[in-house]
Amino acid sequence: MFPALIISNTYEFSNDLDPFESNSWLPSIIISISSFLIIGFLYQKKKLPSFFQSGIHFILNFETSKRVSIITAIIILVIYIGFSSEELFIDEMRQWPDYKVLQQALDIWPSTDHWSIYVSEQNTRYVRIILLDFSQEFLQNIKLLPFVGSILVVVFTALITTQIAKKRFAGLVSMIILLQSITFTDFDTIAVYENFWVLFYLISLYSIQKRWWSASPVSFVLAIFTKAFIITYFWMNIFFIYRAEIPRKTKYFLFLTYGAVIGIVYWIFESGKSIIYDDIVKLDVNAFYDGFTGWGNNMQLDPLAILCVVPLTVGLFIKSLKGVKQADSVLILIMGTILAAPLISFVTDFYFILPYRYIPFIVAMAIGIGVFLSKED
């Protein structure tokens, strides 16, 4: 609401910023919050006009059959693929200058020996670089596997939403919410800012409540070695496990496994410090506070996220009170994906907080909106 509030107090040089200068979105945000609270209150008290009362009730209780859901999901994906596939043939060097760094890294892969720390860092993300190398060398298009990864992100967003909301229609809604995001569609075919890390993270969440729950820590490790940034999401998985509807013994085993995973990953990073990590770790409290400004700046092209985040937070809290057990897990996911950027800014200034780092937040919002549509008791 007040974009200069933090930076005006933490910026190291003198400035004339007005800390209480409001964002252009402020009136719309206030209207969206007020409208949600008023309509929600009137709906609960059954004071809305019958047309609106019955309409909201119908949406909250509407469900699709398994067959219709699968067919609809396929149609959504086909339309998405059809509109996006032409991007596979765009020269990425013309889109993002950082692609030059990735190309230099692929040229020396698997070595990390390069004069540029940015090139060396690329090749420490082993899972990511292996997938990109395969896409370039064997599939003859470096954008192809990243695009497949983005498609699977849409699929697992729907699966997680359906799993939590216990409603197939909610999963379909989450797909549409994700695909309307400019942030997601701007980066869905980009190799240098691929979505592999988001995909592996979603698999780690989805598998917690499946028979193959043992895949969760494995997927989380793959996510870390795709993008180390994901380590800041560790605590969210722990909360997901705590709230999951799985046997207590399974929860204990997952807690222990995740503890072992973090220990092993820490040891690997300690062993590889001499490659880049001694040079990039730099603690800065002001950078932590400044990191919160990145969310508003990077979400400018995603108005739905800006307008819905507060109403959705209230709605999910109410759903949690009404017995949707993992609604609070989605709340934690939304909060954690916002908090991740300030945390990484606190530790290092090596990573720039670009919009693609908020794709997990968009995913969390899509899941949250779907869960909000879960059936009424």
ZATOR-522241 format. One record per residue (C-alpha): residue number from 1; x, z, y. Coordinates in steps of 0.5 Angstrom, whole numbers, plus 500, padded with zeros to 3 digits. Layout:
(loti NUM; (X; Z; Y))
...
% end
This chain:
(loti 1; (500; 500; 500))
(loti 2; (506; 502; 505))
(loti 3; (512; 497; 502))
(loti 4; (517; 500; 507))
(loti 5; (515; 507; 506))
(loti 6; (521; 508; 501))
(loti 7; (526; 503; 503))
(loti 8; (526; 506; 511))
(loti 9; (528; 512; 508))
(loti 10; (533; 510; 503))
(loti 11; (536; 504; 506))
(loti 12; (544; 506; 508))
(loti 13; (544; 502; 515))
(loti 14; (540; 503; 521))
(loti 15; (533; 500; 521))
(loti 16; (527; 499; 525))
(loti 17; (522; 499; 519))
(loti 18; (515; 502; 520))
(loti 19; (514; 507; 514))
(loti 20; (507; 506; 515))
(loti 21; (506; 499; 516))
(loti 22; (500; 497; 511))
(loti 23; (501; 491; 506))
(loti 24; (496; 486; 507))
(loti 25; (493; 487; 500))
(loti 26; (491; 494; 503))
(loti 27; (484; 493; 505))
(loti 28; (483; 489; 498))
(loti 29; (486; 495; 494))
(loti 30; (481; 500; 498))
(loti 31; (475; 495; 496))
(loti 32; (477; 494; 489))
(loti 33; (478; 502; 488))
(loti 34; (471; 504; 492))
(loti 35; (467; 498; 488))
(loti 36; (469; 501; 481))
(loti 37; (468; 508; 483))
(loti 38; (461; 507; 486))
(loti 39; (459; 502; 480))
(loti 40; (462; 506; 475))
(loti 41; (458; 512; 477))
(loti 42; (452; 509; 478))
(loti 43; (452; 506; 471))
(loti 44; (454; 513; 468))
(loti 45; (448; 516; 472))
(loti 46; (443; 510; 470))
(loti 47; (442; 508; 477))
(loti 48; (444; 501; 478))
(loti 49; (439; 496; 478))
(loti 50; (436; 494; 471))
(loti 51; (440; 487; 471))
(loti 52; (446; 490; 473))
(loti 53; (445; 496; 468))
(loti 54; (444; 492; 462))
(loti 55; (449; 487; 464))
(loti 56; (455; 492; 464))
(loti 57; (452; 495; 457))
(loti 58; (452; 488; 454))
(loti 59; (459; 486; 456))
(loti 60; (461; 493; 454))
(loti 61; (458; 493; 447))
(loti 62; (459; 485; 446))
(loti 63; (463; 483; 440))
(loti 64; (464; 477; 436))
(loti 65; (465; 475; 429))
(loti 66; (472; 475; 425))
(loti 67; (471; 467; 425))
(loti 68; (469; 466; 432))
(loti 69; (474; 470; 434))
(loti 70; (480; 466; 430))
(loti 71; (477; 459; 433))
(loti 72; (476; 462; 440))
(loti 73; (483; 464; 440))
(loti 74; (486; 458; 437))
(loti 75; (482; 454; 442))
(loti 76; (485; 458; 448))
(loti 77; (492; 457; 445))
(loti 78; (491; 450; 444))
(loti 79; (489; 449; 451))
(loti 80; (495; 454; 454))
(loti 81; (500; 450; 449))
(loti 82; (497; 443; 452))
(loti 83; (498; 445; 459))
(loti 84; (505; 448; 458))
(loti 85; (508; 444; 453))
(loti 86; (511; 439; 459))
(loti 87; (515; 444; 462))
(loti 88; (519; 444; 456))
(loti 89; (522; 437; 458))
(loti 90; (524; 440; 465))
(loti 91; (532; 441; 466))
(loti 92; (533; 448; 467))
(loti 93; (539; 448; 471))
(loti 94; (534; 445; 477))
(loti 95; (529; 451; 476))
(loti 96; (534; 457; 476))
(loti 97; (541; 457; 478))
(loti 98; (543; 463; 473))
(loti 99; (542; 457; 467))
(loti 100; (549; 455; 469))
(loti 101; (551; 462; 467))
(loti 102; (547; 462; 460))
(loti 103; (550; 455; 459))
(loti 104; (557; 458; 460))
(loti 105; (556; 463; 455))
(loti 106; (553; 459; 450))
(loti 107; (560; 455; 450))
(loti 108; (564; 460; 448))
(loti 109; (559; 464; 443))
(loti 110; (560; 468; 439))
(loti 111; (566; 470; 444))
(loti 112; (565; 475; 450))
(loti 113; (572; 473; 453))
(loti 114; (571; 470; 460))
(loti 115; (573; 472; 467))
(loti 116; (566; 473; 469))
(loti 117; (562; 479; 467))
(loti 118; (556; 476; 468))
(loti 119; (558; 471; 462))
(loti 120; (561; 476; 458))
(loti 121; (554; 480; 458))
(loti 122; (550; 474; 456))
(loti 123; (554; 474; 449))
(loti 124; (553; 482; 448))
(loti 125; (545; 481; 447))
(loti 126; (547; 478; 440))
(loti 127; (539; 477; 438))
(loti 128; (538; 473; 444))
(loti 129; (544; 469; 444))
(loti 130; (543; 467; 437))
(loti 131; (536; 465; 438))
(loti 132; (538; 461; 444))
(loti 133; (544; 457; 440))
(loti 134; (539; 456; 435))
(loti 135; (534; 453; 439))
(loti 136; (539; 448; 443))
(loti 137; (543; 446; 437))
(loti 138; (538; 445; 431))
(loti 139; (532; 444; 435))
(loti 140; (535; 440; 440))
(loti 141; (531; 444; 446))
(loti 142; (533; 450; 449))
(loti 143; (526; 452; 451))
(loti 144; (523; 451; 445))
(loti 145; (524; 457; 442))
(loti 146; (523; 461; 448))
(loti 147; (516; 458; 449))
(loti 148; (514; 459; 441))
(loti 149; (516; 467; 443))
(loti 150; (511; 467; 449))
(loti 151; (506; 464; 445))
(loti 152; (507; 470; 440))
(loti 153; (507; 475; 446))
(loti 154; (500; 472; 447))
(loti 155; (498; 473; 440))
(loti 156; (501; 480; 439))
(loti 157; (498; 482; 446))
(loti 158; (491; 480; 443))
(loti 159; (492; 484; 436))
(loti 160; (495; 490; 439))
(loti 161; (488; 490; 444))
(loti 162; (484; 489; 438))
(loti 163; (487; 494; 434))
(loti 164; (486; 500; 439))
(loti 165; (480; 498; 442))
(loti 166; (477; 496; 435))
(loti 167; (474; 490; 438))
(loti 168; (475; 483; 437))
(loti 169; (472; 481; 444))
(loti 170; (477; 485; 447))
(loti 171; (483; 482; 444))
(loti 172; (480; 475; 447))
(loti 173; (479; 478; 454))
(loti 174; (487; 480; 453))
(loti 175; (489; 473; 452))
(loti 176; (486; 470; 458))
(loti 177; (488; 476; 462))
(loti 178; (495; 475; 460))
(loti 179; (495; 467; 461))
(loti 180; (492; 467; 468))
(loti 181; (498; 471; 470))
(loti 182; (503; 467; 475))
(loti 183; (508; 471; 473))
(loti 184; (507; 470; 465))
(loti 185; (506; 463; 466))
(loti 186; (512; 462; 471))
(loti 187; (517; 464; 465))
(loti 188; (514; 462; 459))
(loti 189; (518; 456; 458))
(loti 190; (525; 459; 461))
(loti 191; (531; 460; 457))
(loti 192; (535; 464; 461))
(loti 193; (529; 469; 462))
(loti 194; (526; 468; 455))
(loti 195; (521; 473; 453))
(loti 196; (524; 475; 446))
(loti 197; (525; 482; 448))
(loti 198; (517; 483; 450))
(loti 199; (515; 480; 443))
(loti 200; (520; 484; 439))
(loti 201; (517; 490; 443))
(loti 202; (510; 488; 442))
(loti 203; (512; 488; 434))
(loti 204; (515; 495; 434))
(loti 205; (508; 497; 437))
(loti 206; (503; 493; 433))
(loti 207; (507; 495; 426))
(loti 208; (506; 503; 428))
(loti 209; (499; 503; 425))
(loti 210; (500; 497; 420))
(loti 211; (502; 498; 412))
(loti 212; (509; 495; 415))
(loti 213; (510; 501; 420))
(loti 214; (517; 501; 417))
(loti 215; (518; 495; 421))
(loti 216; (517; 498; 428))
(loti 217; (524; 501; 429))
(loti 218; (527; 495; 426))
(loti 219; (523; 491; 431))
(loti 220; (525; 496; 437))
(loti 221; (533; 495; 435))
(loti 222; (532; 487; 436))
(loti 223; (529; 488; 442))
(loti 224; (535; 492; 445))
(loti 225; (540; 487; 443))
(loti 226; (535; 482; 446))
(loti 227; (535; 485; 453))
(loti 228; (538; 492; 453))
(loti 229; (533; 494; 459))
(loti 230; (528; 495; 453))
(loti 231; (532; 502; 452))
(loti 232; (528; 505; 458))
(loti 233; (521; 504; 453))
(loti 234; (524; 508; 448))
(loti 235; (519; 514; 450))
(loti 236; (513; 510; 450))
(loti 237; (514; 508; 443))
(loti 238; (515; 516; 441))
(loti 239; (508; 517; 445))
(loti 240; (505; 511; 441))
(loti 241; (507; 514; 434))
(loti 242; (504; 521; 436))
(loti 243; (498; 518; 438))
(loti 244; (497; 513; 432))
(loti 245; (492; 514; 427))
(loti 246; (497; 514; 421))
(loti 247; (499; 520; 416))
(loti 248; (503; 526; 419))
(loti 249; (509; 524; 414))
(loti 250; (509; 517; 417))
(loti 251; (509; 520; 424))
(loti 252; (515; 525; 422))
(loti 253; (519; 519; 418))
(loti 254; (518; 514; 424))
(loti 255; (520; 520; 429))
(loti 256; (527; 521; 425))
(loti 257; (528; 513; 424))
(loti 258; (527; 512; 432))
(loti 259; (532; 518; 433))
(loti 260; (537; 515; 428))
(loti 261; (536; 508; 432))
(loti 262; (538; 511; 439))
(loti 263; (544; 514; 436))
(loti 264; (546; 508; 432))
(loti 265; (545; 504; 439))
(loti 266; (548; 509; 443))
(loti 267; (554; 509; 438))
(loti 268; (555; 501; 439))
(loti 269; (554; 501; 446))
(loti 270; (560; 506; 447))
(loti 271; (564; 502; 442))
(loti 272; (563; 496; 446))
(loti 273; (564; 499; 453))
(loti 274; (570; 496; 454))
(loti 275; (567; 489; 454))
(loti 276; (562; 490; 460))
(loti 277; (559; 497; 460))
(loti 278; (565; 501; 464))
(loti 279; (564; 496; 470))
(loti 280; (557; 496; 471))
(loti 281; (554; 503; 470))
(loti 282; (553; 506; 477))
(loti 283; (548; 512; 478))
(loti 284; (545; 511; 485))
(loti 285; (539; 516; 487))
(loti 286; (537; 512; 493))
(loti 287; (537; 505; 488))
(loti 288; (532; 509; 484))
(loti 289; (527; 510; 489))
(loti 290; (528; 503; 492))
(loti 291; (526; 500; 485))
(loti 292; (519; 502; 486))
(loti 293; (519; 497; 492))
(loti 294; (520; 492; 487))
(loti 295; (513; 492; 483))
(loti 296; (509; 491; 490))
(loti 297; (514; 485; 492))
(loti 298; (514; 482; 485))
(loti 299; (507; 482; 484))
(loti 300; (505; 479; 490))
(loti 301; (503; 472; 486))
(loti 302; (499; 477; 481))
(loti 303; (493; 479; 485))
(loti 304; (489; 481; 479))
(loti 305; (494; 486; 477))
(loti 306; (495; 489; 484))
(loti 307; (487; 490; 485))
(loti 308; (486; 493; 478))
(loti 309; (492; 498; 477))
(loti 310; (488; 504; 480))
(loti 311; (481; 502; 477))
(loti 312; (484; 501; 470))
(loti 313; (488; 507; 470))
(loti 314; (481; 511; 472))
(loti 315; (477; 507; 467))
(loti 316; (482; 508; 461))
(loti 317; (483; 516; 463))
(loti 318; (475; 516; 462))
(loti 319; (476; 512; 456))
(loti 320; (481; 517; 453))
(loti 321; (476; 523; 455))
(loti 322; (470; 519; 451))
(loti 323; (475; 519; 444))
(loti 324; (478; 512; 445))
(loti 325; (484; 515; 442))
(loti 326; (490; 511; 444))
(loti 327; (487; 509; 451))
(loti 328; (492; 514; 454))
(loti 329; (498; 511; 450))
(loti 330; (496; 504; 454))
(loti 331; (496; 509; 460))
(loti 332; (503; 511; 459))
(loti 333; (505; 504; 457))
(loti 334; (502; 501; 464))
(loti 335; (506; 507; 467))
(loti 336; (512; 506; 463))
(loti 337; (513; 499; 465))
(loti 338; (513; 500; 472))
(loti 339; (518; 506; 472))
(loti 340; (523; 502; 468))
(loti 341; (525; 498; 474))
(loti 342; (527; 504; 478))
(loti 343; (530; 507; 472))
(loti 344; (535; 501; 471))
(loti 345; (536; 501; 478))
(loti 346; (538; 508; 478))
(loti 347; (543; 507; 472))
(loti 348; (546; 500; 475))
(loti 349; (546; 495; 480))
(loti 350; (548; 490; 475))
(loti 351; (541; 487; 474))
(loti 352; (537; 484; 479))
(loti 353; (529; 486; 478))
(loti 354; (526; 479; 478))
(loti 355; (519; 478; 477))
(loti 356; (520; 477; 469))
(loti 357; (522; 484; 468))
(loti 358; (515; 486; 470))
(loti 359; (512; 481; 464))
(loti 360; (511; 487; 460))
(loti 361; (507; 491; 465))
(loti 362; (502; 484; 465))
(loti 363; (502; 485; 458))
(loti 364; (500; 492; 459))
(loti 365; (495; 491; 464))
(loti 366; (492; 485; 459))
(loti 367; (491; 490; 453))
(loti 368; (488; 496; 458))
(loti 369; (483; 491; 461))
(loti 370; (481; 489; 453))
(loti 371; (481; 497; 451))
(loti 372; (477; 498; 457))
(loti 373; (472; 494; 454))
(loti 374; (472; 498; 448))
(loti 375; (465; 499; 445))
(loti 376; (461; 505; 448))
(loti 377; (459; 511; 444))
% end
